[in-house]
Amino acid sequence: MMLRVGIFGGTFDPIHHGHLALATAFAKRLQLNQLIVLPAGQPWQKMHGALNTVSEAHHRLAMTRLGAAQLDLPETEVIVASDEIDRTSSSYTVDTLASWRNKVGADASLAFLMGADQLVQLDAWHQWPRLFDYAHLCVAARPGFSLAAASPIIAAEIAQRAAPAHALQTQEHGLIFIDTELALEISATGIRAQIRESAQALNEATPPSFLPASIWRYIRQHHLYQSES
């Protein structure tokens, strides 16, 4: 059997139930042997954008580990990797996938998990066409998602590379699987805003519905997201 590895990258600021549901769904759909949960180090689109709103890497890594511990995937080995956080320079997805392709070998199926909003903006990514040289793209559609939002060049890639989940299990890279069944709308940006807007929230021991209890305790303990600084 071909080794099947999925990489779930993200800022994870904080990791929440939406992230965990996406990871669980794709691990099962693709019958992954390994799921690599990979918090971003210095995501260039956010660190060099108009607003630098990314929490310190050690907090995001700690919350990612707490979140990954909640995953119930007996058939899949879940690994939280710090590759991108350990880098001292800006991190690009294409470099991450090239590195993991070397780790898993040329004959493994390697899939990168993402949201639909990322797919339609893929042509803004650094050296985006090379992503397909290393991995498949597995995309979770959000409520209201439409491929019409994609540029013509990305729409053409989707049309050419679209495939069902089982095809990704038997090929090494180059395909796009779009899952329309997992339609969740939970935003880490919205979560941070809710915590900032409600001073009372941090005094409540009961976690909000969108966060695991362990991560809520961590946020309260370290007083995260209480200000823009």
KENU-256074 format. One record per residue (C-alpha): residue in three letters; x, y, z; residue number from 1. Coordinates in Angstrom, 1 decimal. Example, Ala and Ser with C-alpha at 12.3 -4.5 7.8 and 13.67 -1.06 7.14 Angstrom:
BEGIN
+-----+--------+--------+--------+-----+
| res |      x |      y |      z |   n |
+-----+--------+--------+--------+-----+
| ALA |   12.3 |   -4.5 |    7.8 |   1 |
| SER |   13.7 |   -1.1 |    7.1 |   2 |
+-----+--------+--------+--------+-----+
//
This chain:
BEGIN
+-----+--------+--------+--------+-----+
| res |      x |      y |      z |   n |
+-----+--------+--------+--------+-----+
| MET |    0.0 |    0.0 |    0.0 |   1 |
| MET |    1.2 |    3.5 |   -0.8 |   2 |
| LEU |    2.1 |    5.7 |    2.2 |   3 |
| ARG |   -0.6 |    8.4 |    2.5 |   4 |
| VAL |    0.5 |   11.6 |    4.3 |   5 |
| GLY |   -1.6 |   14.8 |    4.8 |   6 |
| ILE |   -0.1 |   18.1 |    5.9 |   7 |
| PHE |   -2.5 |   20.5 |    7.6 |   8 |
| GLY |   -0.8 |   23.9 |    7.8 |   9 |
| GLY |   -2.1 |   27.1 |    9.3 |  10 |
| THR |   -1.5 |   30.0 |   11.6 |  11 |
| PHE |   -3.7 |   28.2 |   14.3 |  12 |
| ASP |   -4.2 |   31.4 |   16.2 |  13 |
| PRO |   -6.0 |   29.7 |   17.9 |  14 |
| ILE |   -6.7 |   26.2 |   16.6 |  15 |
| HIS |  -10.4 |   25.6 |   17.1 |  16 |
| HIS |  -13.1 |   23.0 |   16.5 |  17 |
| GLY |  -13.4 |   24.0 |   12.9 |  18 |
| HIS |   -9.7 |   23.1 |   12.3 |  19 |
| LEU |  -10.1 |   19.8 |   14.2 |  20 |
| ALA |  -13.2 |   18.9 |   12.2 |  21 |
| LEU |  -11.4 |   19.6 |    8.9 |  22 |
| ALA |   -8.4 |   17.5 |   10.0 |  23 |
| THR |  -10.6 |   14.6 |   11.1 |  24 |
| ALA |  -12.7 |   14.6 |    7.9 |  25 |
| PHE |   -9.7 |   14.6 |    5.6 |  26 |
| ALA |   -7.8 |   12.0 |    7.5 |  27 |
| LYS |  -10.8 |    9.7 |    7.1 |  28 |
| ARG |  -11.6 |   10.7 |    3.5 |  29 |
| LEU |   -8.0 |   10.1 |    2.3 |  30 |
| GLN |   -7.4 |    7.2 |    4.7 |  31 |
| LEU |   -4.2 |    8.9 |    5.9 |  32 |
| ASN |   -1.4 |    7.0 |    7.5 |  33 |
| GLN |    0.0 |   10.2 |    8.9 |  34 |
| LEU |   -1.4 |   13.6 |    9.6 |  35 |
| ILE |    1.2 |   16.4 |   10.0 |  36 |
| VAL |   -0.2 |   19.4 |   11.8 |  37 |
| LEU |    2.1 |   22.3 |   11.0 |  38 |
| PRO |    1.7 |   25.7 |   12.6 |  39 |
| ALA |    3.2 |   28.5 |   10.5 |  40 |
| GLY |    6.3 |   30.3 |   11.6 |  41 |
| GLN |    6.3 |   33.7 |    9.9 |  42 |
| PRO |    3.5 |   33.6 |    7.4 |  43 |
| TRP |    4.6 |   36.3 |    5.0 |  44 |
| GLN |    1.1 |   37.4 |    3.9 |  45 |
| LYS |    0.3 |   38.3 |    7.6 |  46 |
| MET |    3.7 |   39.2 |    9.0 |  47 |
| HIS |    4.4 |   41.6 |    6.1 |  48 |
| GLY |    0.9 |   42.9 |    5.5 |  49 |
| ALA |   -0.8 |   46.0 |    6.8 |  50 |
| LEU |   -1.7 |   44.3 |   10.1 |  51 |
| ASN |    0.7 |   42.2 |   12.0 |  52 |
| THR |   -1.8 |   40.2 |   14.1 |  53 |
| VAL |    0.0 |   36.9 |   14.5 |  54 |
| SER |    0.6 |   35.7 |   18.1 |  55 |
| GLU |    4.0 |   34.5 |   19.2 |  56 |
| ALA |    5.0 |   31.2 |   17.7 |  57 |
| HIS |    5.5 |   29.4 |   21.0 |  58 |
| HIS |    1.9 |   30.1 |   22.0 |  59 |
| ARG |    0.5 |   28.9 |   18.7 |  60 |
| LEU |    2.6 |   25.8 |   18.8 |  61 |
| ALA |    1.5 |   25.0 |   22.4 |  62 |
| MET |   -2.2 |   25.5 |   21.4 |  63 |
| THR |   -1.7 |   23.3 |   18.3 |  64 |
| ARG |   -0.4 |   20.5 |   20.5 |  65 |
| LEU |   -3.3 |   20.8 |   22.8 |  66 |
| GLY |   -5.7 |   20.8 |   19.8 |  67 |
| ALA |   -4.0 |   17.8 |   18.2 |  68 |
| ALA |   -4.4 |   15.8 |   21.4 |  69 |
| GLN |   -8.2 |   16.1 |   20.9 |  70 |
| LEU |   -8.2 |   14.3 |   17.6 |  71 |
| ASP |   -9.7 |   10.8 |   17.7 |  72 |
| LEU |   -8.0 |    9.1 |   14.7 |  73 |
| PRO |   -6.9 |    5.5 |   15.7 |  74 |
| GLU |   -5.9 |    4.7 |   12.1 |  75 |
| THR |   -3.8 |    7.8 |   11.6 |  76 |
| GLU |   -0.6 |    8.9 |   13.3 |  77 |
| VAL |   -1.0 |   12.6 |   14.3 |  78 |
| ILE |    2.3 |   14.5 |   14.4 |  79 |
| VAL |    2.6 |   18.2 |   15.4 |  80 |
| ALA |    5.7 |   19.5 |   13.5 |  81 |
| SER |    7.6 |   22.7 |   14.2 |  82 |
| ASP |    9.5 |   22.9 |   10.9 |  83 |
| GLU |    8.2 |   26.3 |   10.0 |  84 |
| ILE |    8.4 |   27.8 |   13.5 |  85 |
| ASP |   12.0 |   26.7 |   13.7 |  86 |
| ARG |   12.9 |   28.6 |   10.6 |  87 |
| THR |   14.5 |   32.0 |   11.0 |  88 |
| SER |   13.3 |   33.4 |    7.6 |  89 |
| SER |    9.9 |   33.8 |    6.1 |  90 |
| SER |    8.1 |   30.6 |    5.4 |  91 |
| TYR |    6.6 |   29.6 |    2.0 |  92 |
| THR |    4.3 |   26.6 |    1.5 |  93 |
| VAL |    6.2 |   25.5 |   -1.6 |  94 |
| ASP |    9.4 |   25.1 |    0.4 |  95 |
| THR |    7.5 |   23.3 |    3.1 |  96 |
| LEU |    6.0 |   20.8 |    0.7 |  97 |
| ALA |    9.4 |   20.3 |   -1.1 |  98 |
| SER |   10.9 |   19.4 |    2.3 |  99 |
| TRP |    8.2 |   17.0 |    3.2 | 100 |
| ARG |    8.3 |   15.4 |   -0.2 | 101 |
| ASN |   12.0 |   14.6 |    0.6 | 102 |
| LYS |   11.0 |   13.2 |    4.0 | 103 |
| VAL |    8.1 |   10.9 |    2.8 | 104 |
| GLY |    9.8 |    9.8 |   -0.4 | 105 |
| ALA |    8.8 |   10.0 |   -4.1 | 106 |
| ASP |    6.4 |    7.1 |   -4.0 | 107 |
| ALA |    4.1 |    8.4 |   -1.2 | 108 |
| SER |    0.8 |   10.3 |   -1.6 | 109 |
| LEU |    1.3 |   13.7 |   -0.1 | 110 |
| ALA |   -1.7 |   16.0 |    0.4 | 111 |
| PHE |   -1.9 |   19.6 |    1.6 | 112 |
| LEU |   -5.1 |   20.5 |    3.4 | 113 |
| MET |   -6.6 |   24.0 |    3.0 | 114 |
| GLY |   -9.7 |   26.0 |    3.0 | 115 |
| ALA |  -11.6 |   27.1 |   -0.1 | 116 |
| ASP |  -10.8 |   30.8 |    0.5 | 117 |
| GLN |   -7.1 |   29.9 |    0.1 | 118 |
| LEU |   -7.7 |   28.0 |   -3.1 | 119 |
| VAL |   -9.4 |   30.8 |   -4.9 | 120 |
| GLN |   -6.4 |   33.1 |   -4.0 | 121 |
| LEU |   -3.8 |   30.5 |   -4.8 | 122 |
| ASP |   -2.2 |   32.6 |   -7.6 | 123 |
| ALA |   -1.1 |   35.1 |   -4.9 | 124 |
| TRP |    1.1 |   32.4 |   -3.3 | 125 |
| HIS |    4.9 |   32.2 |   -3.8 | 126 |
| GLN |    5.7 |   30.0 |   -6.8 | 127 |
| TRP |    2.2 |   28.4 |   -6.6 | 128 |
| PRO |    2.4 |   26.2 |   -9.7 | 129 |
| ARG |    5.2 |   24.2 |   -8.1 | 130 |
| LEU |    2.9 |   23.1 |   -5.3 | 131 |
| PHE |    1.5 |   20.5 |   -7.6 | 132 |
| ASP |    5.0 |   19.1 |   -8.2 | 133 |
| TYR |    5.1 |   18.0 |   -4.6 | 134 |
| ALA |    1.5 |   17.4 |   -3.3 | 135 |
| HIS |   -2.2 |   17.2 |   -3.9 | 136 |
| LEU |   -4.4 |   20.0 |   -2.7 | 137 |
| CYS |   -7.4 |   19.0 |   -0.5 | 138 |
| VAL |   -9.9 |   21.8 |   -0.1 | 139 |
| ALA |  -12.7 |   22.3 |    2.4 | 140 |
| ALA |  -15.5 |   24.3 |    0.9 | 141 |
| ARG |  -17.0 |   27.0 |    3.2 | 142 |
| PRO |  -20.7 |   28.1 |    3.3 | 143 |
| GLY |  -21.3 |   30.2 |    0.2 | 144 |
| PHE |  -18.1 |   29.0 |   -1.5 | 145 |
| SER |  -18.1 |   29.5 |   -5.3 | 146 |
| LEU |  -15.4 |   28.7 |   -7.8 | 147 |
| ALA |  -16.5 |   31.9 |   -9.6 | 148 |
| ALA |  -14.3 |   33.8 |   -7.1 | 149 |
| ALA |  -11.2 |   32.2 |   -8.5 | 150 |
| SER |   -9.2 |   33.9 |  -11.2 | 151 |
| PRO |   -9.3 |   32.3 |  -14.7 | 152 |
| ILE |   -5.9 |   30.7 |  -14.3 | 153 |
| ILE |   -6.8 |   29.1 |  -11.0 | 154 |
| ALA |  -10.2 |   28.0 |  -12.4 | 155 |
| ALA |   -8.4 |   26.3 |  -15.3 | 156 |
| GLU |   -6.1 |   24.5 |  -12.8 | 157 |
| ILE |   -9.1 |   23.3 |  -10.8 | 158 |
| ALA |  -10.9 |   22.0 |  -14.0 | 159 |
| GLN |   -7.8 |   20.1 |  -15.1 | 160 |
| ARG |   -6.8 |   18.6 |  -11.7 | 161 |
| ALA |  -10.1 |   18.0 |  -10.0 | 162 |
| ALA |  -10.4 |   14.4 |   -8.7 | 163 |
| PRO |  -12.3 |   12.3 |   -6.1 | 164 |
| ALA |  -10.7 |   11.5 |   -2.8 | 165 |
| HIS |   -9.9 |    7.9 |   -3.8 | 166 |
| ALA |   -7.8 |    9.0 |   -6.7 | 167 |
| LEU |   -5.5 |   10.9 |   -4.3 | 168 |
| GLN |   -4.9 |    7.7 |   -2.3 | 169 |
| THR |   -3.2 |    6.1 |   -5.3 | 170 |
| GLN |   -1.3 |    8.9 |   -6.9 | 171 |
| GLU |    1.7 |   10.9 |   -5.5 | 172 |
| HIS |    0.8 |   14.5 |   -6.3 | 173 |
| GLY |   -0.8 |   17.0 |   -8.7 | 174 |
| LEU |   -4.6 |   16.6 |   -8.0 | 175 |
| ILE |   -7.2 |   18.8 |   -6.4 | 176 |
| PHE |  -10.0 |   17.3 |   -4.2 | 177 |
| ILE |  -12.8 |   19.7 |   -3.1 | 178 |
| ASP |  -14.9 |   18.5 |   -0.3 | 179 |
| THR |  -18.3 |   20.2 |   -0.2 | 180 |
| GLU |  -19.7 |   18.1 |    2.7 | 181 |
| LEU |  -17.7 |   19.8 |    5.5 | 182 |
| ALA |  -19.2 |   23.3 |    5.3 | 183 |
| LEU |  -18.1 |   25.0 |    8.6 | 184 |
| GLU |  -17.8 |   28.7 |    9.2 | 185 |
| ILE |  -15.6 |   29.3 |   12.2 | 186 |
| SER |  -13.1 |   32.0 |   11.9 | 187 |
| ALA |  -10.0 |   32.3 |   14.1 | 188 |
| THR |  -10.1 |   36.1 |   13.4 | 189 |
| GLY |  -13.7 |   36.2 |   14.7 | 190 |
| ILE |  -12.7 |   34.2 |   17.8 | 191 |
| ARG |   -9.9 |   36.7 |   18.6 | 192 |
| ALA |  -12.2 |   39.6 |   18.1 | 193 |
| GLN |  -14.9 |   38.1 |   20.4 | 194 |
| ILE |  -12.3 |   37.6 |   23.2 | 195 |
| ARG |  -11.0 |   41.2 |   22.8 | 196 |
| GLU |  -14.5 |   42.7 |   22.8 | 197 |
| SER |  -15.6 |   40.8 |   26.0 | 198 |
| ALA |  -13.5 |   41.3 |   29.1 | 199 |
| GLN |  -15.9 |   39.1 |   30.9 | 200 |
| ALA |  -15.2 |   36.2 |   28.6 | 201 |
| LEU |  -11.8 |   35.5 |   30.0 | 202 |
| ASN |  -13.3 |   35.2 |   33.5 | 203 |
| GLU |  -15.6 |   32.4 |   32.5 | 204 |
| ALA |  -14.3 |   28.9 |   33.1 | 205 |
| THR |  -16.7 |   27.3 |   30.7 | 206 |
| PRO |  -15.1 |   27.3 |   27.2 | 207 |
| PRO |  -17.0 |   28.9 |   24.3 | 208 |
| SER |  -18.6 |   26.4 |   21.9 | 209 |
| PHE |  -15.9 |   26.9 |   19.2 | 210 |
| LEU |  -12.9 |   26.0 |   21.4 | 211 |
| PRO |  -11.7 |   22.9 |   23.2 | 212 |
| ALA |  -11.5 |   23.3 |   27.0 | 213 |
| SER |   -7.7 |   22.8 |   27.1 | 214 |
| ILE |   -7.1 |   25.6 |   24.6 | 215 |
| TRP |   -9.5 |   28.0 |   26.4 | 216 |
| ARG |   -7.6 |   27.3 |   29.6 | 217 |
| TYR |   -4.4 |   28.2 |   27.8 | 218 |
| ILE |   -5.8 |   31.4 |   26.4 | 219 |
| ARG |   -7.0 |   32.5 |   29.9 | 220 |
| GLN |   -3.7 |   31.5 |   31.6 | 221 |
| HIS |   -1.6 |   33.5 |   29.1 | 222 |
| HIS |   -4.1 |   36.4 |   28.6 | 223 |
| LEU |   -4.0 |   36.0 |   24.9 | 224 |
| TYR |   -6.1 |   38.2 |   22.4 | 225 |
| GLN |   -7.0 |   40.9 |   25.0 | 226 |
| SER |   -5.5 |   43.7 |   22.9 | 227 |
| GLU |   -4.2 |   44.4 |   19.4 | 228 |
| SER |   -0.6 |   44.5 |   20.7 | 229 |
+-----+--------+--------+--------+-----+
//
